[in-house]
Amino acid sequence: MRAARLTASTALLAIVLVTAGCTTYYRVTDPASGRMYYTDEVKRTPQGAVMFKDAKSGADVTLQTSEVLKISSDDYEKNTAK
């Protein structure tokens, strides 16, 4: 019983560690204002707009025109620190 619990715990820990490193981070720039947003998920509407939640403010943002760039986790952390 103890061995089964240890095996299950080890497997769960391995899954958590593997998926934790799979997050992709983005910097989304509004070319009209030059404002930059940081997020870990970007969705596109059928009309071509991008929708995301800004990591700094927590606001839901929709931009008709934008520049989306993948960034490193270090850049994301540096620019979203409170």
C-alpha positions as CSV (number, residue, x, y, z in Angstrom):
1,M,0.0,0.0,0.0
2,R,2.8,2.4,0.9
3,A,4.7,1.6,-2.3
4,A,1.6,2.3,-4.4
5,R,1.1,5.6,-2.8
6,L,4.7,6.6,-3.2
7,T,4.6,5.6,-6.9
8,A,1.4,7.6,-7.5
9,S,2.9,10.6,-5.7
10,T,6.1,10.4,-7.8
11,A,4.1,10.1,-11.0
12,L,2.0,13.1,-10.1
13,L,5.1,15.2,-9.2
14,A,6.7,14.3,-12.6
15,I,3.6,15.4,-14.5
16,V,3.5,18.7,-12.6
17,L,7.2,19.4,-13.3
18,V,6.9,18.5,-17.0
19,T,3.8,20.7,-17.6
20,A,5.1,23.6,-15.6
21,G,7.8,24.3,-18.2
22,C,5.4,24.3,-21.1
23,T,3.9,27.8,-20.7
24,T,4.5,30.2,-23.6
25,Y,4.7,33.9,-22.8
26,Y,3.8,36.8,-25.2
27,R,4.4,40.5,-25.4
28,V,1.5,42.1,-27.3
29,T,2.1,45.6,-28.6
30,D,-0.6,48.0,-29.7
31,P,1.0,49.8,-32.7
32,A,-1.3,52.8,-32.5
33,S,-0.4,53.7,-28.9
34,G,2.9,51.8,-28.5
35,R,1.6,50.3,-25.3
36,M,2.9,46.8,-24.5
37,Y,1.0,44.0,-22.7
38,Y,2.2,40.7,-21.3
39,T,0.2,37.5,-21.2
40,D,0.5,33.8,-21.4
41,E,-2.4,33.2,-23.7
42,V,-3.5,34.9,-26.9
43,K,-6.8,34.1,-28.7
44,R,-7.7,35.3,-32.2
45,T,-11.2,36.1,-33.2
46,P,-12.6,35.2,-36.7
47,Q,-12.2,38.8,-37.6
48,G,-8.5,38.8,-36.8
49,A,-8.5,40.7,-33.5
50,V,-6.5,39.3,-30.6
51,M,-8.0,38.8,-27.1
52,F,-6.0,38.2,-23.9
53,K,-5.8,39.0,-20.2
54,D,-3.1,41.6,-19.4
55,A,-0.8,40.1,-16.7
56,K,-0.1,43.5,-15.1
57,S,-3.6,44.9,-14.7
58,G,-5.7,41.7,-15.0
59,A,-7.8,43.5,-17.6
60,D,-9.3,41.6,-20.6
61,V,-8.0,43.3,-23.7
62,T,-9.1,43.1,-27.3
63,L,-6.9,44.7,-30.1
64,Q,-7.9,44.9,-33.7
65,T,-4.3,45.6,-34.8
66,S,-1.4,44.2,-32.8
67,E,2.1,42.8,-32.8
68,V,2.5,39.5,-30.9
69,L,5.9,38.2,-30.0
70,K,6.9,35.1,-28.0
71,I,9.2,36.0,-25.1
72,S,11.2,34.1,-22.5
73,S,9.9,33.4,-19.0
74,D,12.6,35.7,-17.7
75,D,11.4,38.7,-19.8
76,Y,7.8,37.9,-18.7
77,E,8.7,37.8,-15.0
78,K,10.8,41.0,-15.3
79,N,8.0,43.0,-17.0
80,T,5.1,41.8,-14.9
81,A,6.7,42.1,-11.4
82,K,4.5,44.2,-9.2
